[in-house]
Amino acid sequence: MLRHHIGLQRVAQVWFKNQRALSLQEYQSKGLLDKHGCIVQKFVVAESRNEAEKKLDGKHFDEYVVKAQILAGGRGKGRFVGGPKDLGGVYITHNKKAALDSVPEMVGRKLVTKQTPKAGVLVEKVMIAEGVEIKRETYLAVLLDRDSNGPVVVASPAGGVDIEEVAEKNPELIFKEVIDIDVGLTNEQALRLARNLEFKGPLMEMAADQIRRLYELCLSVDATQVEINPFVETADGKVYCVDAKMTFDDSAEFRQKEIFAMGDRSDLDPRELDAHKYNLSYIPMDGNIACLVNGAGLAMATMDIIFQHGGKPANFLDVGGAVTEEGVFQAFRIITSDPQVKCVLVNIFGGIVNCATIARGIVAASRRITLTVPLVVRLEGTNVDEARRLIAESGLPVISANDLNEAATKAVKAIG
């Protein structure tokens, strides 16, 4: 049962991550910051030494910071599979040639950090940024907070480390400003935050201005989080957003098309990407009973009961409440494209979703793709009588079930 629980844990993580989870590479986030008037270092992005050399032609930095671009933290302490032992995912040098020579040592190799899978993540790009002489590091984040019913700004003068660690060991160093979304971040709040971050003199107003810009950026791009760690004071008296992490609300994709087009989903299974196009939530697993369900909770319960009856689910697939007949067809097409699938189990509890819509989609899909594996269907809820009539009159060899337990039992039995 251990693998079962690990599998469901992954499903839960991916499910909730995918719901509100577009993340950008650091260079993309910094590009957005720069576009909205936030202060970041000069930088270039390259996929090879030759490209880096061309982009840095005519540019000279006192210090070069070369950073592998992957969606994982802890890059500086990471290691490359098959790479030099003394080279991590962040390389700092005063020598331009050394910076350029590090590019081919990073690109094309997998970087392993505390946040990556054990096998690491392939590095396809690096960012080469101008180093700044950091005098002091602080932490700043603008995020949406359910408890506060709106946006909040979280700040700490103890930056450059995990904020969770600061909150646990030194909670008095965590400051939070709840923002009235109808009013916005006031000048008084921005200055108070800058003061709590221990900026002094002219730097206090400079920091407050950056905080206001970060707040406006968060709202304008429908971000759920804009995290700057570290938010720094430099030796020459400036304020910089040195590292950036941004996540976005997936439900805003329709009005943030340019941002979502930048999203890196290269680590996803092609079927997950395919499902995303039809507003379906799909996650492959290693079993042979395909599941088509509405609702994340019901989908996980369906997989759980399949395990209890000795079977193994081949996937998690939630069609959602607004699914159409075409969506049902696409769902069938995707789950049956897995050669491991030996049976399809449909478990629908119609509330928002109409069971008759599901039934028509099942009938059409079974005929269009010539379904060759057993099909077990359990329908309950809105318009269920009409749905059952449609399936009965279709002449398809559908195995009907009255409840989830019966459906799981019949699915496991159908594959022998």
N, C-alpha and C positions, 0 to 999 in steps of 0.2 A: 504493500500500500504506500510505501514511501515515495516511489516514483509517481504514483497517482497524485499524492499531495503536492509534490514538486511541480508536476504538470499543471495542476489547477492554480498553483501560486503564480506560475509564469503567465497563465491565461489572465488572471486577475491583474497582474502588473501591466501586461500589454493592453488589456481592455481599458483600464483607467488612464493609462499613459496616452493611448491613442485618442481618447475623448477630448483631452485638453492639452495637447502635447507637442505641437510642432516646435521643434528646437532648431536653431540655426547654428552654423559654425561660428567660431569667434570672429573671424574676419567679416562675416556677413552682419553680425550684430554690431560690430564697430563701424561698418559702413552706414548702417541706419543711425547710429549715434552721431556720426559726423554730419550726416544729412540734416539732422535736427539740431545742429548747433552745439552738441556736446563735445568736449575737448578730448581727443584721443591722439595717440602717437601717429606719426606718418608711418605708412606701411605699404608693402606690396605683397601679392599672393602669387605663388608659382607652383608649377607641377614638375619642373626640371631645373637643373642648374643653369642651362642655357637661357631659359625664360627668366629666371631670377636675375641673371647677369644683365640681360637687356632692360629689364624694368628698373634695375638699380643704376643703370648707366647715367652718369652725371649727378648722382645722389651720393652724399657722404654723411654717415651718422657717426657720432662719437662712439656709440655702442650699438651693436646689432643683436636683436633678440629674435632667434629663429624658433618658431613654435609649430609643431605638428598639428594639423587641423583634423581632429576627430571629436565626436560628441561624447567626451568622457573627461572627468576631472583627474587630477593627480598626474598630469602629463610630465611635469618636471621630475618626478621621482619614478617615472615609468622606464621601461627598457624595451629595446627593439629585438624582435626575434631574428637571430642571425646577424645582428648589427654590432657595432663596437660597444664594449661593456661600459665605457665611460660616457656614452652618449644617451641622454634621456630625450623626452619629447619636447624639452625646452633647452635651447643652447644659446649661451650668451658669450659674445666675444667683441673685442674692439677692432678685430681684423676683418676687413671686408672679404678677403679671399677665403678665410677660414669659415665665414658665414656661408659663402657660396658653396664651399666644399662639403658642408654639412647637409645640403639639400638632397643630393642623391643617396646619402646615408639614411635619410628618413623616408623619402618618397618611395613607395613600392614595398616597404616593409611593414610588418604588423607591430603595433605598439601595445604593450601590455601595461595596464595601470590597475589601481585598486578598484576602478569602476568599469573595467572592460571584462569580457569573457576571458577565460584562461588562455584561449588561443590568441587573444589580442584583436585589434581592429586595424584594418589596412589603412595606411596613410596615403592619400592621393594628392594632397596639397600641403604646402607649408606657408606660413605667414612670416615675413621678415619685417620686423618693426623697429622703429627708432627707440633705443633705450632712453629712459629718463632717470635722473638721479633722484631716487625716492628718499625723502626725508622722513615721511610718516605714512602709514597705511591705515585706512579706515574702511568700514563696510557700509554699503547703502543698497537698499532694494525697494522698489515700488512694486506692490503686488495687490491682487484682489483677495479680500479676506471675507469668508462667509460670516464669521462671528461678528465682524464689524459692519457687515452689510454693504461693503463697498471697498474702495481702494485705501490702502494704508502705506505709509513709508516707514520702513524699519531701518534703523541706523545704529552703528556701534563704532566707537573710536578704536576698538580692537579689531582691525581688519587684517586681511591676508591669511586668515585661518578659517576653518569650518565654523560657521556661525552657530551651529548646534552645540559645538564644544564651548563656545563663549557663553551661550545661554545657560548651559548646564553648570559651568564652573563660576561664571561671573555674571549672573543675571542683571546686576545693577548697571552693567555696561550696555544693555540693550534698551534702545529708546524707540517708541512707536508713536506715530502721529496718524490718527484716523482722519481721513479727508471726507468732507461733505462734498459729494460728487456734483451737487448743484452749484456749489460755490467754487470748488477747486482748491488747490493748494494755495493758501494765503502767503503773503510776504512774511507775516509774523511767524507762521509755521516753518517756512523755509529757513528763516534766520535762526529759529530755535533749534532746528535740526543741525544747522551748521555749527552752532555754539556747542551743542551736545557732542558733535564730532571733533570738538576742540580746535576748530579753525579760529584764528585770531586776526584782528586788524583788517586790512583790505581783503585778506583771504576769506574772511567770513562772508562777505558779500559775493565774492566770486563763487564760493561753494554753494551759497544759497541760490545763485542764478543757475548753476548746473543742476541742482536738485529740482528746481522748477522746470527746467527743460526736460529732465528725465521723466518727470511726472506727465508733462504734456505729450512726450513721446509714447509713453505707456498707453495713454488713452487713444491717441491718434492711430496707432497700429493695432489696436485690440489685443494688447499683450496681457497675459495673466501674470507675468513676472518680468521685471527688468532688474537684474541683479548686477551690481558693480562691486567686485571684490578682487583687488583693492581699488578703492576710491582714494587717490593719494594727494599728498602735498609734496611738492618737489623742492629740492634745495634752492632753485632759483625763483621760488615764490609763485608757483602755479598750481592749478588743480587739474588732475587728469583722471579720466576713466580708463584705467590700465587693463582691466580684464572685464569682459561682459558676457552675461548669460541671459538669453531671452527666450521665453516660451509664449505661445499664442493660443487663443481660443479657437478651436477647430470650427465652431459654429459661425465664425466671422470670415471664413474662407471666401465667401462670395463677394466680399467687399475689400479683401486684402489679397487679391489674386497675385500681385507682383511679389509679395512676401512669401506666399505659400508655394509659388513656383520655385523658390530658392530652397525649399525643404529637402533635406537629405534623407531619402528613404531607401538608400542602396542596401541597407542591412536587412531589409524585409524580404520575405519570400515573395516571388512574382505573383503568386495567387493572392497574397494580402494586398498588393498594389492593385491588382485587377479588381478585387472586391471593393476597394476604396472608391473606385470610379463609379460604382453603383450604390454608394452609401450603405454598404454591407460591412459588418465587422467580422473578419475571418482570421483565424489563427490556426495553422496546421499543427497536428499532433502526430503521434506515431502509431495510432491504432487503425482499425479497419471498419468501424461503424461511423459513417458520416452523420453529422447532426445538423439539422436545420430547425432553428428555434427562434422565437421572438422574445427578446428581453435577456439581458445579461445574467440576471439571477436565475431565470428558468433554464438558460443554456448551461450554466454551471451545475445546476441541480440535475439536469439530464445526463451530463457527463458523469456525475457522481454515481447515479443509480445504475448506469451502464457498467461502471467498475464493480459495483456491488453484486451485479449478476454475472460477473466473470468475463465481461467484455472490455474492449478498449476503444475509446472514442478516437476518430480519425481527425477531428477538428472541433473548433468552437466556431459557430456561425450564427450571428444574431441578425435577422433581417430587419429588425426595428419595427416601429409602429406605423410608418408611412409607406410600407413596401407596396409595390404594384405587381401586376401579373408578370411584367417584364423582369422586375427585380427578382421574383421567385425563380424564373427561368435562369437568370444569370447565377443565382445562388446554386441551383442544381448543377449548372454547367461547371462551376468552379469546384464544388465538392466532389463531383464525379470525375474530374480530371486527375484526381489522385489515384494512381494505379493500385494503391493499397486498399481502397474502399471495396468492401464486399457486401455492404448493406447500407441503406439510407434510412435514417429515422427522423421523421418530421414530428415535432412536438409543439403545437400552437395552442396557446390559451388566449383567445381573442377578446381583447378589451377595445383598445384603439384599433388594432388591426382586425379586418373583417375576414372571418374564416372562409367565406365564399371566394374572396380574392385569392387566398392561399390555395384553395381547392382548384380554381381555374388555372392558376399558375402551375400547380402540380401536374394537372392533366396535360397542359400544353407542353411543359418541360419534358415529361415522360415520353411524349410522342416525338418532339423535335430532336431530342438527343438519343432516342432509342435506348431507354434505360434497361440495362441487362442484369442488374443486381436487385435483390429483394427490396421492397419499399414498404416500410412500416409507418403508418400515419395515425397520430392521435390528435384530434381536434376538439376543442371545447370553447364555448363562449359565443361571441357575437355572430349571429347568422349561421350557427353550426349545423342546423337541420338542412339548410340549403346546400351547405358545403358537403355534407355527407351524401346528399342526393346526387350532386354533380359527380362525385367520385364513384358512387355505385353505378351510375348510368354510363360512365366512361368505358366500362368493360376492361379496365386495366387490372392487373393482378395485384391490387393493393391489399396489404395485410393491415386490417383495422384494429385499433386498440381503444379501450374505453378510458384508460388512465395511464399515467406515466409508468407505473410499475409494470403493468401489462405490456406496454410498448417496449420497454427495455428487455423484458423477458423474451418477447417474440423476436426482437432484433438479434439478440445473442443466439437464440435457437436457430434463426434463419441462416446463420453462417456456419452452423454445425459445430 
